[in-house]
Amino acid sequence: MIQPKPTRKSDTVRSRDAARTQAEILSVAVQEFAEHGFHGARVERITNAAKCNSRMIYHYFGSKEQLYIAALDSVFAAIRNQEARLDFSGGDPVATARQLVEFTYDYFANNASFLKMTRNENLLGGKYIERSQMIRDMSQPLITAIGKLIDRGYAAGAFTRKADPVQLYLSIVALSAHHLNNGPTLGVVVGKDLTDADWQADRRTHAVEVILSYLGIAQES
């Protein structure tokens, strides 16, 4: 019987260093792609900020395109992992629906890189996100969980409308992100400073009320 070779301490250290290097490159890459888009991003700036050489990027990620897709995977994994902490299967359905809206609104407000990455990818027509099976795999459980929440709330009489889960989630996203993605122009159109903290707090309340009203939940006066 062939005995496995014992793991040497040096191998563990190299593995840990490699993981740390990849994580540092990816973190810097997210910021670079968020600020400059795919075409404007420069590998040289990424390597300088990550304190590595270009060989390391191509060694770990293969190409600039693959690094960009990995950056997309990273920002979507971050929001999906936090959404997964919400309890869609138990508790008060109304409270859970409220938490989902509030979480989404707050996440978008506090994670500019996510918004910039998705906005830049939209300008590319979704060319690269289509190549990510990971993002599709991560996102479907959220839609399924929302669907089950709707079914549970409707069956219990907490919701009077059995909404389509995709339509509902897209409405939550729109209410949470549209004023951020289009703030400079919309602010001029409506004559409001959409970056004002008080206005954004009102917008958050409005987003919650719109979604809960759509589900058929009476709001407190």
Secondary structure, DSSP 8 states (H G I E B T S, - for coil): --------HHHHHHHHHHHHHHHHHHHHHHHHHHHHHHHH--HHHHHHHHTS-HHHHHHHHSSHHHHHHHHHHHHHHHHHHHHTTS--SSS-HHHHHHHHHHHHHHHHHH-HHHHHHHHHHHHTTTTTGGG-HHHHHHHHHHHHHHHHHHHHHHHTTS-SS---HHHHHHHHHHHHHHHHHTHHHHHHHHT--TT-HHHHHHHHHHHHHHHHHHTT-----
